C-alpha cells in the first residue's frame, strides 16, 4: 500500500489537472507529504477492509475537500489516476473494476446525496494494463 499511495501522490502532484490542489501540501515539505500519504493509506486500507491497516483518523472526505470546487471531470480523472497506479503495480483490471471501483462509487453516491459538488455517482473504467 505505501508504494501505491506514494505513486498516487507523486503523479497527482505533477499532473496539471491536480497540481494546484496538491501544491499547498507539497510546499509544506516531505514531512507533510509523508503524513498525508500515511493518512491516505489508512483511509484506503480501511475502505477496502485491509486487516493490518491502522484506523483512519483524518477528516471526512467532504471536510478534506471543502472549498476545492472539484469538478466531476477532476473526480473522474483522479479515480482513473488511482486505477492506473493500481494497474501499473500489478493489480488486475478485473480486481480494480470489482474491488476498487465499487467502494469509491458508493462513497461518491453518499457525497452526491449530501449535495457535495466534489463527488458524484458515475463509474470510471479502469485503464488497461498491457503486460
Secondary structure, DSSP 8 states (H G I E B T S, - for coil): -HHHHHHHHHHHHHSTTTHHHHHHHHHT-HHHHHHHHHHHHHHHHHHTT-TT-----S--HHHHTTTS---HHHHHHHHHHHHHHHHHTT--HHHIIIIIHHHHHHHHHHHHHTT-SS-------------
